[in-house]
Amino acid sequence: MPPSTPNKSKIKTPEKPFDCTLRMPRQEIDALRNQLEQSNKSQPPNAQRHFRRWPFERVPIRVKMSHPGGIITELQYACRNISGGGMSILHSAYVHPGTRCVAQLPCRFQVVKEVQGVVIRCLHRTGKVHEVAVKFDEPLDVREVLEIDPADNSLILESVKPENLQGTVLIVEDSELDRVLFRKYLADTNLDVITANTGAEGLKRAEKDVDIIICDYDLPDFSGIEMLGKLREQGNHTPMILVSAEGSIESRLPQGSATPDSVIPKPFKRQRLLSAIAEFLLADAKSPTSGALIYTNLDAADPTTPLVPNFIDEVRKYCQEISGAMMRGDTATCRRVAFQIRGSAPMFGFDQIAEAANTAYTSISASGDIAECMKTFQDLLSICGRIRARRDAA
């Protein structure tokens, strides 16, 4: 009688180790991450934490470390989470605090971003596993790395001091009670609050220098999305936060319509509102996706400073010209206007604008196709829409 053969269906092939320093199967690493998250939930919230942390488990992260003694390593690590201020990676050995490092983060559009930082602590977790906390040298806009739904609690900042918020906020809301509530929530900030009851009134008030707009979706004359579209057509790219009773508004967005910079679902708490505003007033102004305001770097005594408002008006006209040219596929106009902005922006103290215009001009000069350079021109429009005169000009 022939020897019996094992039932192949019952033989479990060992899972290959995940490609990182832990050399553990992916399933075991995921279980460890879950265990750490559950442990964190039992801890009181950290009031000193500035940035919200996000799970970041898609791929191993390549990090170059310069260890004490001159030893340099470049390895792949399992990442636990990431925030605007740093990241947490899992490693099979102890890493000394103070170790300098450069992380290669996979971003959107298949781009790899190198982010410099320093190890601030290393904790033993279990067995051979250590958790290494890295603090970035410069704040990171995690929206470059993560696909975040703007309506899904997508705020990057976790804690905000109200007194740090300054500027002018326009609230477009037809409910008198809600307008009173907004003012109450913002009472201890340094924000100047102006209000409008309708979309038409909001458009008129937005013509003045406004740093951020908060708009209800349902207005008496037209929707908040329609108001946003009219603003963008006028070359006004002031960040807009849309307030909606529905958590997700994607199904209500007309095809091809402008997209709000952030969405706050009703009902919401005060801290949620403050964090949403801070996203745009306290974020990194150099990032095209941050929404942070950009002020001229000219000194008040500079003879060119009084002309800055004229330049801002001119840039808004440039934005309208570029928007129309992009819709027509007019490469020549896009290239010409980017060249004009690149040349004039530094004279009025807007180096970030000049840098974005140069990127757009260079890309379209090389490709000759506006479709291939769409993102660089969208970034240019976003940055141009956020420029302001000196903060203390008023």
C-alpha positions as CSV (number, residue, x, y, z in Angstrom):
1,M,0.0,0.0,0.0
2,P,1.6,3.3,-1.1
3,P,2.5,5.7,1.7
4,S,-0.1,8.4,2.3
5,T,0.7,11.8,1.1
6,P,0.1,14.9,3.3
7,N,-3.0,16.9,2.5
8,K,-1.5,20.0,0.7
9,S,-4.5,22.1,1.6
10,K,-3.6,21.8,5.3
11,I,0.0,22.8,4.8
12,K,0.4,26.4,5.7
13,T,3.3,28.2,3.9
14,P,5.2,30.4,6.3
15,E,4.7,34.0,5.7
16,K,7.7,35.8,4.4
17,P,9.3,38.4,6.7
18,F,8.3,42.0,6.0
19,D,11.1,43.9,4.2
20,C,12.4,45.9,7.2
21,T,14.8,45.7,10.0
22,L,12.4,43.7,12.3
23,R,12.5,40.7,9.9
24,M,9.0,39.7,11.1
25,P,6.0,38.6,9.1
26,R,3.7,41.5,8.2
27,Q,0.9,39.9,10.2
28,E,3.0,40.0,13.4
29,I,4.0,43.6,12.8
30,D,0.4,44.6,12.3
31,A,-0.5,42.9,15.6
32,L,2.2,44.7,17.4
33,R,1.0,48.0,16.0
34,N,-2.5,47.3,17.2
35,Q,-1.2,46.3,20.6
36,L,0.7,49.6,20.9
37,E,-2.4,51.6,19.8
38,Q,-4.6,49.9,22.4
39,S,-2.0,50.7,25.0
40,N,-2.0,54.4,23.9
41,K,-5.8,54.6,24.2
42,S,-5.5,53.9,27.9
43,Q,-3.1,56.8,28.4
44,P,-4.4,60.4,29.1
45,P,-4.2,62.7,26.0
46,N,-1.0,64.7,25.7
47,A,-1.9,68.4,26.0
48,Q,1.5,69.4,24.7
49,R,1.2,67.5,21.4
50,H,0.9,70.0,18.6
51,F,0.4,67.8,15.6
52,R,-2.2,65.0,15.2
53,R,-0.7,61.6,14.5
54,W,-1.8,59.4,11.7
55,P,-1.3,55.6,11.2
56,F,1.3,55.1,8.4
57,E,1.6,51.4,7.7
58,R,1.6,51.1,3.9
59,V,5.2,50.6,3.1
60,P,8.6,50.2,4.8
61,I,10.3,53.6,5.1
62,R,14.0,54.0,4.1
63,V,15.9,56.1,6.6
64,K,19.6,57.1,6.6
65,M,21.0,57.5,10.1
66,S,24.3,59.1,11.2
67,H,25.1,57.3,14.5
68,P,27.5,58.5,17.2
69,G,31.1,57.5,16.2
70,G,30.6,58.3,12.6
71,I,28.7,55.1,11.6
72,I,26.2,55.7,8.9
73,T,23.4,53.2,8.1
74,E,20.7,53.3,5.5
75,L,17.9,50.7,6.2
76,Q,14.2,50.1,5.8
77,Y,12.0,50.4,8.8
78,A,8.4,49.5,9.7
79,C,6.7,52.8,10.4
80,R,4.0,53.1,13.1
81,N,2.7,56.6,12.6
82,I,3.5,60.0,11.2
83,S,2.5,63.6,12.0
84,G,3.4,67.1,10.8
85,G,6.1,67.1,13.5
86,G,7.7,63.7,13.2
87,M,7.3,60.0,12.8
88,S,7.6,56.8,14.8
89,I,9.4,53.8,13.4
90,L,10.0,50.2,14.7
91,H,13.5,48.8,14.8
92,S,15.3,45.8,16.0
93,A,18.0,47.6,18.0
94,Y,18.5,50.7,20.3
95,V,19.1,54.0,18.6
96,H,20.7,56.8,20.6
97,P,18.7,60.0,21.0
98,G,20.4,62.8,19.1
99,T,21.1,60.6,16.1
100,R,20.6,62.6,12.9
101,C,18.5,61.0,10.1
102,V,17.0,61.5,6.7
103,A,13.7,59.7,5.9
104,Q,12.6,59.0,2.4
105,L,8.8,59.4,2.4
106,P,6.7,58.2,-0.5
107,C,4.4,61.1,-1.6
108,R,1.6,61.6,-4.0
109,F,2.4,61.6,-7.8
110,Q,5.1,58.9,-7.2
111,V,7.5,61.4,-5.7
112,V,9.9,60.6,-2.9
113,K,10.4,63.5,-0.3
114,E,13.5,63.5,1.8
115,V,12.8,64.8,5.3
116,Q,15.5,65.6,7.8
117,G,15.1,65.0,11.5
118,V,16.7,63.8,14.7
119,V,15.9,60.9,17.1
120,I,14.5,62.3,20.3
121,R,13.8,59.0,22.1
122,C,14.0,55.2,21.8
123,L,11.8,52.9,23.9
124,H,12.0,49.1,24.2
125,R,8.6,47.6,23.4
126,T,8.9,43.8,23.4
127,G,11.5,41.2,22.6
128,K,13.9,42.8,20.1
129,V,11.5,45.6,19.1
130,H,12.3,49.2,19.9
131,E,10.2,52.2,19.0
132,V,12.2,55.1,17.6
133,A,10.7,58.6,17.7
134,V,12.0,61.0,15.1
135,K,11.3,64.8,15.2
136,F,11.4,66.6,11.8
137,D,13.5,69.7,11.5
138,E,10.7,71.4,9.6
139,P,6.9,70.8,9.8
140,L,5.6,68.4,7.2
141,D,2.3,68.7,5.5
142,V,1.1,65.1,5.9
143,R,-1.3,65.7,3.0
144,E,1.7,65.3,0.7
145,V,2.1,61.7,2.0
146,L,-1.4,60.6,3.0
147,E,-4.7,60.5,1.0
148,I,-6.9,62.4,3.5
149,D,-10.6,63.0,3.0
150,P,-11.1,66.7,3.9
151,A,-14.4,65.8,5.6
152,D,-13.0,62.9,7.6
153,N,-11.5,64.8,10.5
154,S,-8.6,65.6,8.4
155,L,-7.1,68.3,10.6
156,I,-3.3,68.1,11.0
157,L,-3.0,70.2,14.1
158,E,-4.1,68.6,17.4
159,S,-3.9,71.5,19.8
160,V,-4.2,75.2,19.2
161,K,-3.7,78.1,21.5
162,P,-6.6,80.6,20.7
163,E,-4.4,83.6,21.3
164,N,-2.1,82.5,18.4
165,L,-4.9,82.9,15.9
166,Q,-4.8,86.4,14.3
167,G,-6.1,87.8,11.0
168,T,-9.6,88.4,9.6
169,V,-12.2,85.6,9.2
170,L,-15.4,86.0,7.1
171,I,-18.3,83.9,8.3
172,V,-21.1,83.4,5.8
173,E,-24.1,82.0,7.6
174,D,-27.8,82.8,7.3
175,S,-28.6,81.6,10.9
176,E,-28.3,84.4,13.4
177,L,-27.9,81.9,16.2
178,D,-25.0,80.1,14.4
179,R,-23.4,83.5,13.8
180,V,-23.6,84.2,17.5
181,L,-22.1,80.8,18.3
182,F,-19.2,81.4,15.9
183,R,-18.4,84.7,17.6
184,K,-18.5,83.0,21.0
185,Y,-16.2,80.3,19.9
186,L,-13.7,82.8,18.6
187,A,-14.0,85.4,21.4
188,D,-10.6,84.7,23.0
189,T,-8.7,84.7,19.7
190,N,-7.0,87.6,18.0
191,L,-9.2,87.2,15.0
192,D,-11.3,90.0,13.5
193,V,-14.7,88.4,12.7
194,I,-16.9,89.8,10.0
195,T,-20.2,88.1,8.9
196,A,-22.5,87.9,5.9
197,N,-26.1,86.5,5.8
198,T,-26.1,85.5,2.1
199,G,-23.8,84.3,-0.6
200,A,-24.0,87.6,-2.5
201,E,-23.1,89.5,0.6
202,G,-20.3,87.1,1.3
203,L,-18.8,87.7,-2.2
204,K,-18.9,91.4,-1.6
205,R,-17.2,91.3,1.8
206,A,-14.6,88.8,0.4
207,E,-13.4,91.5,-1.9
208,K,-11.6,93.1,1.0
209,D,-8.5,91.5,2.7
210,V,-9.9,88.4,4.3
211,D,-7.6,85.7,5.6
212,I,-10.0,82.8,5.7
213,I,-13.7,82.2,4.9
214,I,-16.1,79.9,6.8
215,C,-19.2,79.3,4.8
216,D,-22.4,77.3,5.4
217,Y,-23.3,74.9,2.6
218,D,-27.0,75.9,2.4
219,L,-27.5,79.6,1.9
220,P,-30.7,81.5,1.0
221,D,-29.5,82.6,-2.5
222,F,-27.0,79.9,-3.6
223,S,-24.9,77.2,-2.1
224,G,-21.6,77.6,-0.4
225,I,-20.0,75.5,-3.3
226,E,-21.5,78.0,-5.8
227,M,-20.0,80.9,-3.8
228,L,-16.6,79.1,-3.8
229,G,-16.8,78.7,-7.6
230,K,-17.6,82.4,-8.0
231,L,-14.6,83.4,-5.8
232,R,-12.2,81.2,-7.8
233,E,-13.5,82.6,-11.1
234,Q,-12.7,86.0,-9.7
235,G,-9.1,84.9,-8.9
236,N,-9.8,84.9,-5.2
237,H,-8.1,81.9,-3.7
238,T,-8.7,82.7,0.0
239,P,-8.9,79.4,1.9
240,M,-12.6,78.4,2.5
241,I,-13.9,76.0,5.2
242,L,-17.3,74.6,4.3
243,V,-19.7,73.9,7.1
244,S,-22.2,71.2,6.3
245,A,-24.8,69.1,8.2
246,E,-23.7,66.1,6.1
247,G,-20.4,64.5,7.0
248,S,-19.5,63.9,3.4
249,I,-20.4,66.3,0.7
250,E,-18.9,64.5,-2.3
251,S,-22.3,63.4,-3.6
252,R,-23.5,67.0,-3.5
253,L,-20.6,68.5,-5.4
254,P,-21.5,69.3,-9.1
255,Q,-19.1,67.7,-11.6
256,G,-16.1,70.0,-12.2
257,S,-16.9,72.3,-9.3
258,A,-14.3,73.9,-7.0
259,T,-13.4,71.9,-3.9
260,P,-13.4,73.5,-0.4
261,D,-10.1,73.5,1.4
262,S,-11.7,71.8,4.4
263,V,-15.1,70.6,5.6
264,I,-16.5,70.8,9.2
265,P,-19.5,68.6,9.7
266,K,-22.3,69.8,12.0
267,P,-22.5,69.6,14.9
268,F,-18.9,70.5,15.8
269,K,-17.0,71.5,19.0
270,R,-15.0,74.7,19.5
271,Q,-11.6,72.9,19.4
272,R,-12.5,71.5,16.0
273,L,-13.2,75.0,14.7
274,L,-10.0,76.4,16.1
275,S,-7.9,73.6,14.7
276,A,-9.6,74.0,11.2
277,I,-8.7,77.7,11.2
278,A,-5.2,77.1,12.5
279,E,-4.6,74.7,9.5
280,F,-4.5,77.8,7.3
281,L,-3.2,80.5,9.5
282,L,-0.4,78.7,11.3
283,A,0.7,76.2,8.7
284,D,3.9,76.3,6.6
285,A,3.3,79.0,4.0
286,K,5.8,77.4,1.6
287,S,3.7,74.4,1.0
288,P,1.2,74.8,-1.9
289,T,-1.3,72.7,-0.1
290,S,-1.1,74.3,3.4
291,G,-3.3,77.3,2.8
292,A,-1.1,79.4,5.1
293,L,-1.1,83.1,4.4
294,I,1.9,84.7,2.8
295,Y,3.0,88.2,3.7
296,T,5.5,90.5,2.0
297,N,8.9,90.4,3.6
298,L,9.6,94.1,2.7
299,D,10.3,96.4,5.6
300,A,7.7,99.0,6.5
301,A,10.2,101.7,5.5
302,D,10.9,100.2,2.1
303,P,9.7,102.6,-0.6
304,T,8.1,99.7,-2.5
305,T,5.9,98.7,0.4
306,P,3.1,101.1,-0.4
307,L,2.8,99.5,-3.8
308,V,2.3,95.9,-2.5
309,P,-1.5,96.2,-2.5
310,N,-1.3,97.1,-6.2
311,F,0.8,94.1,-6.9
312,I,-1.6,91.9,-5.1
313,D,-4.5,93.2,-7.3
314,E,-2.3,92.5,-10.3
315,V,-1.6,89.0,-9.2
316,R,-5.3,88.3,-8.8
317,K,-5.8,89.3,-12.4
318,Y,-2.9,87.0,-13.3
319,C,-4.7,84.2,-11.5
320,Q,-7.9,84.8,-13.6
321,E,-5.8,84.8,-16.8
322,I,-4.1,81.6,-15.9
323,S,-7.3,79.9,-14.9
324,G,-8.9,80.8,-18.2
325,A,-5.8,79.7,-20.2
326,M,-5.7,76.4,-18.4
327,M,-9.3,75.7,-19.3
328,R,-8.6,76.5,-23.0
329,G,-5.3,74.6,-23.0
330,D,-3.5,77.9,-23.9
331,T,0.1,76.9,-23.2
332,A,1.6,80.2,-24.4
333,T,-0.5,82.4,-22.1
334,C,0.3,80.2,-19.0
335,R,4.0,80.4,-19.8
336,R,3.9,84.2,-20.4
337,V,2.0,84.9,-17.1
338,A,4.3,82.6,-15.1
339,F,7.3,84.4,-16.5
340,Q,5.8,87.8,-15.5
341,I,5.0,86.7,-11.9
342,R,8.5,85.2,-11.6
343,G,10.1,88.5,-12.5
344,S,8.0,90.9,-10.4
345,A,7.2,88.9,-7.2
346,P,10.7,89.3,-5.6
347,M,10.6,93.1,-6.0
348,F,7.5,93.2,-3.8
349,G,8.8,90.8,-1.2
350,F,7.2,87.5,-2.3
351,D,10.0,85.1,-2.8
352,Q,7.7,82.1,-2.4
353,I,5.5,83.3,-5.2
354,A,8.6,83.7,-7.5
355,E,9.7,80.2,-6.6
356,A,6.4,78.7,-7.5
357,A,6.1,80.7,-10.7
358,N,9.6,79.6,-11.7
359,T,8.7,76.0,-11.2
360,A,5.6,76.4,-13.3
361,Y,7.5,78.4,-16.0
362,T,10.3,75.8,-16.1
363,S,8.0,72.8,-16.4
364,I,5.9,74.3,-19.2
365,S,8.9,75.5,-21.1
366,A,10.3,71.9,-21.0
367,S,7.2,70.0,-21.8
368,G,5.2,72.5,-23.9
369,D,2.0,70.9,-22.7
370,I,-0.2,72.5,-20.1
371,A,-1.8,69.1,-19.3
372,E,1.6,67.8,-18.1
373,C,2.2,70.9,-16.0
374,M,-1.3,71.2,-14.5
375,K,-0.2,70.5,-10.9
376,T,2.6,73.1,-11.0
377,F,0.1,75.8,-12.2
378,Q,-2.5,74.7,-9.6
379,D,0.1,75.1,-6.9
380,L,1.0,78.6,-8.3
381,L,-2.7,79.6,-8.2
382,S,-3.0,78.3,-4.6
383,I,0.0,80.2,-3.4
384,C,-0.9,83.4,-5.3
385,G,-4.3,83.4,-3.7
386,R,-2.8,83.6,-0.2
387,I,-0.6,86.6,-0.5
388,R,-1.3,89.6,1.7
389,A,0.3,93.0,2.5
390,R,2.3,93.4,5.7
391,R,0.4,91.9,8.7
392,D,0.8,95.2,10.6
393,A,-0.2,97.4,7.6
394,A,-3.6,98.1,9.1
